[in-house]
Amino acid sequence: MSKEYCDWCDGVVEEDESLSDYEDMEICAECWYDLHFFCCLCQSEAPEVQQGKIGNCIAVTHARDLGVKIGLYEIVEHPYYYYGYVFMNLYKDSIRYIGPIPDGIDTEGYPMGHLCNECSSKLKSIGAM
């Protein structure tokens, strides 16, 4: 039996890795997790391309760290954030306030979290909570 190699890192994909192909590519477990994120609302895994996508949302839970008020924001243009010497900040003209943070948001202690396509669409349609 020939070995399968990861299309991202060229490492060997172990036989017991049950992760599916990513866009018709063979991906090892480590790279697969690097290419996905967990939505801070539904906690489901989503492809990294949804993270920070224009039209999707971010939940800001520590406003002082990011230079904006706590709440749910839609990303309207890129770039929407920048890194300073110590902290990350958001470009206020690149995000649009939608409303307060809905129940169930968990950013795991980070100052902000990203939402998947489905959760972003749902919250934008009802104007947050």
Beta strands, then each sheet from edge to edge (+ up, - down):
strand 1: 4-5
strand 2: 12-13
strand 3: 36-38
strand 4: 45-47
strand 5: 57-60
strand 6: 71-75
strand 7: 81-83
strand 8: 88-90
strand 9: 95-99
strand 10: 112-114
sheet 1: 1+ 2-
sheet 2: 3+ 4-
sheet 3: 9+ 6- 5+ 10-
sheet 4: 7+ 8-
end
